């Protein structure tokens, strides 16, 4: 399980902007950002 910070870094590498992540956090919460970031980390490892 990734930390929030690791998830944010993965999303940035995937092309999200800081603003996208802030808006997502405000709308859906940190858990949603962590889940999306964990999915991005899994995708990175599959490449």
C-alpha positions in Angstrom: 0.0 0.0 0.0 1.4 3.4 -1.0 1.5 6.4 1.1 -0.4 9.6 0.0 2.9 11.2 -1.0 4.0 8.2 -3.1 0.5 8.2 -4.7 0.8 11.9 -5.6 4.3 11.4 -7.1 2.9 8.5 -9.2 0.0 10.7 -10.4 2.4 13.5 -11.4 4.5 11.0 -13.4 1.3 9.8 -15.1 0.6 13.3 -16.3 -1.7 14.8 -13.6 -1.0 18.4 -12.6 -0.8 19.6 -9.0 -4.1 21.4 -9.5 -5.7 18.1 -10.7 -4.6 16.3 -7.6 -5.7 19.2 -5.3 -9.1 19.3 -6.9 -9.5 15.5 -6.7 -8.5 15.5 -3.1 -11.0 18.2 -2.3 -13.8 16.5 -4.2 -13.2 12.8 -3.3 -10.8 12.8 -0.4 -7.3 11.6 0.2 -8.3 7.9 0.0 -9.5 8.3 -3.5 -6.2 9.9 -4.5 -4.3 7.1 -2.8 -6.3 4.5 -4.7 -5.8 6.2 -8.0 -2.1 6.6 -7.2 -1.7 3.0 -6.3 -3.3 2.1 -9.6 -0.8 4.3 -11.4 2.0 2.6 -9.6 0.7 -0.8 -10.7 0.6 0.5 -14.3 4.1 1.7 -14.1 5.3 -1.7 -12.9 3.5 -3.4 -15.8 5.4 -1.3 -18.4 
